[in-house]
Amino acid sequence: MKSWDEKTWDGRPHAEVEGRKLTEAQVSFAYTGDVTGVSSCRYLMYYGDDVAWTTALEEIVADGGTVVLRHVGAYRTSVEAVIEIVDGTGVFAGAKGAATVDWAEDGRGTYTLEYEV
């Protein structure tokens, strides 16, 4: 994760608002490995009493093309998410597949992207 900027829907820093809230996070990630590039991601979140529900769209600009991912999930004590490819360009044109992510406590994650073109 390169950056995470999260605010409530009325523009306040999310950490300053306790309890139930709606937020938007503008996030960027850097990818290395078989897919190398950077991404821009927008999360919409609802924080309830014991869960944060999330949905997001992410565009990865990678060597050879772009990949657009849709995230749907929740955060309780760990991240639970379904991540699927919804579009691609260049070498990723027509790609279909999904991703899984394992998050470490230091904020670094390992994405596994399985797809076919």
Secondary structure, DSSP 8 states (H G I E B T S, - for coil): --EEEEEETTS-BGGG--SSEEEEEEEEEEE-SSS-EEEEEEEEEEE-SS-EEEEEEEEEEETTEEEEEEEEEEESSSEEEEEEEEEE-GGGTT-EEEEEEEE-TTS-EEEEEEEE-
